[in-house]
Amino acid sequence: MLTLDGITAGYGAVRVLNDLSLSVAEHEVLCVMGRNGAGKSTMLKAIVGAVPVSAGTITLDGARIDRLPAHEVPRQGIGYVPQGRRLFGDLTVAENIEIGLMTRRRGARVRDNVLSLFPLLRTRLGQRARTLSGGEQQMLAIARALCLEPKVLLLDEPTEGLQPSMIAHIRETVVALRSTGVATILVEQRVDAVLAVADRVAFMVGGTVVETAAASGLARDAAQFAKYVGI
Amino acid sequence: MDFGPFLLLALMEGLVTAAVLALTASGLSLVFGIMRVVNVAHGEFFMLGAVLAWFVSVSVPGPAPVAFAVALLVCPLIVGAIAALADILVLKRLNYAPEPTIVATIGLLYILQQAALSFFGPDARPVPAPFSFRIQLPWFGYAGYKLVVVAAAGLLLLAVWLILTRTRAGLIMRATQQDRDTARAFGINVDRVYAGVFAMGAGLAAVAAVLIVPIRQAHYLMGGDPLLLSFIVVIIGGLGSLRGTLVAALLIGLSDGVISTFFAPTLAKILATLLVAMVLVFRPQGLFGKRAP
């Protein structure tokens, strides 16, 4: 579904991603792990067009998306939940969702579907996003991305700083989305969170993927995590 | 005239200044608030509005109200289009970086000013008011058109507020203001938003000029005062805060009217500048602005 082939990207003269190749298929959750600075978040930013790609290709269902302007990428079916949520804090919950629906024609139906996944948000619609708790903000960030009805969902450390009940809720959501066919790339540092939802795990070092393995195999091999993530 | 009626006259004059200033400054505030661009050429968009209103007044046949209505409609659109072009050709290429855009808008200021001098000439030219009637108070008569300017400015500001808070376009602008990268990740064409906001800011300055030009005449150097006063207003009110801009415009406009009437216009400018200095020292974010994180 989504394929990155030989991607080189970075910020100005600083190259962060080096010849990175990766793919994720329909109904698949791919977790990306690596130490700080390995380029995990930059990879997601390159996919959504926030970081320019200087070499390589990114294709979605066979069509190149790396040459598109950044605002065209979500219209192709890429939903993005950035690290730190990046909500529009002064806008209300309803307005944040409305922003997610900008590219959708049948907004009311999508909105209802998304709010049924996060019923708590329905009770907070008039509240400013910055006044929500951390967990509620994360729900809203995911809900906003789901409003795009993505084929591919990019999640950048969604469980960071959340209480266990909220982490479980996010995990359930990812699993539920997988069953609908959504492909997910999950950047995550928590091994338990990764093993609970991932089909495959990709390890990044120095801006490239050095190893990819089935999550079921990794569950018995803690040494792999220690090698690449330092756990 | 007694002190009371004299004060009333000063306040009414101040209200006219405040209304026009609020319109002009809200354009500057909008551009800074959403694009983070300090538009030094803003006063020249005001001047262009007035100069174009003169061209329309001498070109459109028929009674003055018709020409004025055409000017009110067409001039802000032309000025807005010029601003959008400047945004696409200059500001976008500078990636809206703060310092380069200040230098670029200084350049734009001189281009617009010299273009006006070339095509319009150095003389001040009058534009007829669309109608003239006097409101007779017990102590003095007052030009009714000036009160119409206040009412029209109030309605336009209300429209701006409604656009920002109640429409899809306003929601897109507010989202872009908060985080342009995230806005892009949700399909918002930020370049188009910026061009639209820059055009809207310039259009507000132009419409303010069209409203006031029957009272003050059109001149190619008339952009200086509105620019200075607009900066004073947005700094006092808080850069990017529309509410702050309105309150500060009222404060500066009314004080300008009173001090100019009782003392001298220069003293009004000196005191307003002094007030800005005090705000910058004691409350740098302005009365309604947010402190930088």
HADDOCK unambig.tbl for C-alpha pairs under 7 A between the chains (distance, minus, plus):
assign (segid A and resid 48 and name CA) (segid B and resid 185 and name CA) 6.53 0.50 0.50
assign (segid A and resid 50 and name CA) (segid B and resid 181 and name CA) 6.90 0.50 0.50
assign (segid A and resid 70 and name CA) (segid B and resid 184 and name CA) 5.97 0.50 0.50
assign (segid A and resid 70 and name CA) (segid B and resid 185 and name CA) 6.67 0.50 0.50
assign (segid A and resid 71 and name CA) (segid B and resid 184 and name CA) 4.57 0.50 0.50
assign (segid A and resid 71 and name CA) (segid B and resid 185 and name CA) 5.96 0.50 0.50
assign (segid A and resid 71 and name CA) (segid B and resid 186 and name CA) 6.73 0.50 0.50
assign (segid A and resid 71 and name CA) (segid B and resid 187 and name CA) 4.24 0.50 0.50
assign (segid A and resid 71 and name CA) (segid B and resid 188 and name CA) 5.54 0.50 0.50
assign (segid A and resid 71 and name CA) (segid B and resid 189 and name CA) 5.50 0.50 0.50
assign (segid A and resid 72 and name CA) (segid B and resid 187 and name CA) 5.92 0.50 0.50
assign (segid A and resid 74 and name CA) (segid B and resid 185 and name CA) 6.13 0.50 0.50
assign (segid A and resid 74 and name CA) (segid B and resid 186 and name CA) 5.91 0.50 0.50
assign (segid A and resid 74 and name CA) (segid B and resid 187 and name CA) 5.68 0.50 0.50
assign (segid A and resid 75 and name CA) (segid B and resid 187 and name CA) 6.39 0.50 0.50
assign (segid A and resid 80 and name CA) (segid B and resid 185 and name CA) 6.97 0.50 0.50
assign (segid A and resid 86 and name CA) (segid B and resid 182 and name CA) 6.85 0.50 0.50
assign (segid A and resid 88 and name CA) (segid B and resid 175 and name CA) 6.18 0.50 0.50
assign (segid A and resid 88 and name CA) (segid B and resid 178 and name CA) 6.18 0.50 0.50
assign (segid A and resid 88 and name CA) (segid B and resid 179 and name CA) 7.00 0.50 0.50
assign (segid A and resid 99 and name CA) (segid B and resid 186 and name CA) 6.83 0.50 0.50
assign (segid A and resid 100 and name CA) (segid B and resid 186 and name CA) 5.88 0.50 0.50
assign (segid A and resid 103 and name CA) (segid B and resid 187 and name CA) 6.29 0.50 0.50
